[in-house]
Amino acid sequence: VQLQASGGGLVQAGGSLGLSCAASGRSISTYVMGWFRQAPGKEREFVAAITWSGGSTSYADSLKGRFTISRDNAKNTVYLQMNNLNPEDTAIYYCAAGAYYYIRTMPSEYDYWGQGTQVTVSS
């Protein structure tokens, strides 16, 4: 599975961005999909994940209510809508795929990774 994240950019605090992760090579319809982020000097951290059907989602506690993960298996794409952004959200955002039935939140548990897309939030 090859993953291509896109949609990052520069946004002012309080603004919104929508990220996309397009998969190729095979269908991701049976994969748990996750979004992670990594800020300079920090470890990669869990943002959100969604089960293969989209029926269950999970979010980092600090992001609940601002971020929404979704997927369109017909388009082989996963999305992350980010609202009310603040400078602490500045990071490279990565999408990942894991061959699981249930959601996983650790980076080491995912099998495939995209290249990342930069999100910068100015104050």
LOKETOR-332488 format. One line per 10 residues: their letters; for each residue x, y, z of C-alpha. Coordinates in nm, 2 decimals, m for minus. Layout:
# residues N
a) X:Y:Z | ...
END
This chain:
# residues 123
vqlqasgggl) 0.00:0.00:0.00 | 0.13:0.34:m0.09 | m0.01:0.64:0.09 | 0.00:1.00:m0.02 | m0.10:1.27:0.23 | m0.19:1.61:0.11 | m0.38:1.93:0.21 | m0.13:2.08:0.45 | m0.03:2.44:0.45 | m0.01:2.76:0.65
vqaggslgls) m0.32:2.88:0.84 | m0.39:3.14:1.10 | m0.49:3.04:1.45 | m0.86:2.96:1.46 | m0.87:2.85:1.10 | m0.94:2.51:0.95 | m0.76:2.27:0.72 | m0.87:1.94:0.56 | m0.61:1.67:0.50 | m0.65:1.38:0.26
caasgrsist) m0.46:1.05:0.24 | m0.50:0.87:m0.10 | m0.40:0.51:m0.11 | m0.28:0.32:m0.41 | m0.15:m0.03:m0.48 | m0.43:m0.21:m0.31 | m0.76:m0.13:m0.14 | m0.75:0.00:0.21 | m1.11:m0.11:0.28 | m0.99:m0.37:0.53
yvmgwfrqap) m0.73:m0.16:0.70 | m0.75:0.06:1.01 | m0.64:0.40:0.91 | m0.47:0.65:1.14 | m0.34:1.00:1.14 | m0.03:1.09:1.34 | 0.17:1.41:1.38 | 0.53:1.50:1.47 | 0.64:1.84:1.58 | 1.01:1.94:1.57
gkerefvaai) 1.20:1.78:1.85 | 0.90:1.57:1.96 | 0.80:1.21:1.92 | 0.54:1.11:1.67 | 0.20:1.12:1.84 | m0.14:0.97:1.77 | m0.41:1.20:1.63 | m0.70:0.99:1.52 | m0.79:0.65:1.38 | m1.09:0.49:1.21
twsggstsya) m1.19:0.13:1.16 | m1.22:m0.03:0.81 | m1.59:0.03:0.80 | m1.58:0.38:0.94 | m1.81:0.27:1.22 | m1.56:0.34:1.50 | m1.32:0.63:1.55 | m1.08:0.73:1.81 | m0.91:1.06:1.89 | m0.63:1.19:2.11
dslkgrftis) m0.80:1.34:2.41 | m0.66:1.69:2.35 | m0.81:1.69:2.00 | m1.16:1.57:2.06 | m1.42:1.81:1.92 | m1.18:1.99:1.69 | m1.06:1.71:1.46 | m1.27:1.47:1.26 | m1.15:1.16:1.08 | m1.35:1.00:0.80
rdnakntvyl) m1.29:0.77:0.51 | m1.43:0.69:0.16 | m1.34:0.33:0.08 | m1.47:0.37:m0.28 | m1.22:0.64:m0.33 | m0.95:0.46:m0.13 | m0.90:0.78:0.07 | m0.90:0.89:0.43 | m0.96:1.24:0.55 | m0.88:1.46:0.86
qmnnlnpedt) m1.08:1.77:0.91 | m0.91:2.01:1.15 | m1.09:2.30:1.30 | m1.01:2.58:1.54 | m0.64:2.52:1.49 | m0.38:2.67:1.72 | 0.00:2.70:1.70 | 0.05:2.38:1.91 | m0.10:2.19:1.61 | 0.20:2.28:1.40
aiyycaagay) 0.36:1.95:1.29 | 0.41:1.72:1.00 | 0.09:1.51:0.97 | 0.12:1.15:0.86 | m0.14:0.89:0.75 | m0.09:0.53:0.82 | m0.25:0.19:0.75 | m0.27:m0.11:0.98 | m0.41:m0.46:0.91 | m0.63:m0.47:1.22
yyirtmpsey) m0.99:m0.51:1.30 | m0.97:m0.28:1.60 | m0.82:0.06:1.63 | m0.46:0.10:1.72 | m0.30:0.42:1.86 | 0.08:0.34:1.86 | 0.29:0.43:1.56 | 0.48:0.10:1.58 | 0.16:m0.09:1.52 | 0.10:0.05:1.17
dywgqgtqvt) 0.23:m0.12:0.86 | 0.23:0.15:0.60 | 0.30:0.52:0.61 | 0.26:0.82:0.39 | 0.53:1.08:0.34 | 0.36:1.35:0.56 | 0.22:1.69:0.49 | 0.33:2.00:0.68 | 0.07:2.20:0.88 | 0.18:2.53:1.02
vss) m0.05:2.74:1.23 | 0.05:3.10:1.29 | m0.06:3.30:1.60
END
